[in-house]
Structure formats: C-alpha cells, structure tokens
Amino acid sequence: MKTLALAAALALGAGTASAELLNFGATDLQDGSGGWGTAFSKTYHLHLDAGSWVSGQLFTKSVFGGQLPTVDVQSTLLRQGGTSVVWNETTPVDWDVTDAAVEQWSLPTQWFAAGDWDLIVSGITYADKSGEGFDVTVQVPEPTSAALVVLALAGVGVSQRRRKTA
C-alpha cells in the first residue's frame, strides 16, 4: 500500500512538473501567382538529448488584425532518418467552400528517440501579401518530469506484482 501511495504521489508530481516549449513558425508566406496559390515547405530542426514524450500544436494565422489566414497546411510531420511521424489535422478547412480560415494540426503525446529531428510543414498559401503563416508549439518534458513518470510507473508495477503474489 505504501508503494502505491508513493507511486501516486510521484505521478501527481510529474503531472505538475514543467515542460520545455519549443516555438517555430512563419509569417512570411506569400502567393506570387495572382491568386492560384503558391506551394511552400518549411523545415525546422530540434534536438532531443534523450528519448522523450513529445506533443505539439500548429495553428494557421494572419498578422493582420481580425483577418483570417489564407494558408492551407497540407502536411505536418516530424522526421528522423527514415522515421516520420505525421501530425493529425484536427480543424480541417474545405478550401473549395471558403477562402480564409484557421486550421489546426496536433501531435498527440508520443515517445520520440533521442537525436536530431526535422519538423516539416508543407502546404499552399493564397495570401497576396506577406504576413500570413502558422505557429507551431512542440512540448518536450523536462528530464526530471520524464524520470518521475518512469519512477511512478515502476512503483505501480511493483505494487501490482506484490498484490498478485500475496
């Protein structure tokens, strides 16, 4: 019972521990085609010192007050060598029906190996002037947070094993 209480306390502590937020984005997307749309692909680099749980959010935006963006993100992914993790479009836009809207993409929390990763955002911009684009936030737990979660899970495992043998 003491082990279970300790594991619960560690899990609660891990939930309140801080995480590093990595911010990426672009507001320089511009369509030079006269309204037909110009393809873009932006690549950002991030480094994980150790394997870690990672999550993320992407929102399209316009820097012009009150104006909806005219940016159609078509794919967002994290890539390391031959491994690619594709993000989910959580707020899709039907660009055949509307010409401006906010899109949202998300990366549910997943385990990522240590090393260098590329964040690649691709799509089409219909903006006739620069000032539209997207913001991306990637959340990586502090190493102590990850250690607390592992310790809490180990404690729960030991507690369960003791219960089964008793």
C-alpha positions, 0 to 999 in steps of 0.5 A, a space after each residue: 500500500 505504501 508503494 502505491 501511495 508513493 507511486 501516486 504521489 510521484 505521478 501527481 508530481 510529474 503531472 505538475 512538473 514543467 515542460 520545455 516549449 519549443 516555438 517555430 513558425 512563419 509569417 512570411 508566406 506569400 502567393 506570387 501567382 495572382 491568386 492560384 496559390 503558391 506551394 511552400 515547405 518549411 523545415 525546422 530542426 530540434 534536438 532531443 538529448 534523450 528519448 522523450 514524450 513529445 506533443 505539439 500544436 500548429 495553428 494557421 494565422 494572419 498578422 493582420 488584425 481580425 483577418 483570417 489566414 489564407 494558408 492551407 497546411 497540407 502536411 505536418 510531420 516530424 522526421 528522423 532518418 527514415 522515421 516520420 511521424 505525421 501530425 493529425 489535422 484536427 480543424 480541417 478547412 474545405 478550401 473549395 467552400 471558403 477562402 480564409 480560415 484557421 486550421 489546426 494540426 496536433 501531435 498527440 503525446 508520443 515517445 520520440 528517440 533521442 537525436 536530431 529531428 526535422 519538423 516539416 510543414 508543407 502546404 499552399 498559401 493564397 495570401 497576396 501579401 506577406 504576413 500570413 503563416 502558422 505557429 507551431 508549439 512542440 512540448 518536450 518534458 523536462 528530464 526530471 518530469 520524464 524520470 518521475 513518470 518512469 519512477 511512478 510507473 515502476 512503483 505501480 508495477 511493483 505494487 501490482 506484482 506484490 498484490 498478485 503474489 500475496 
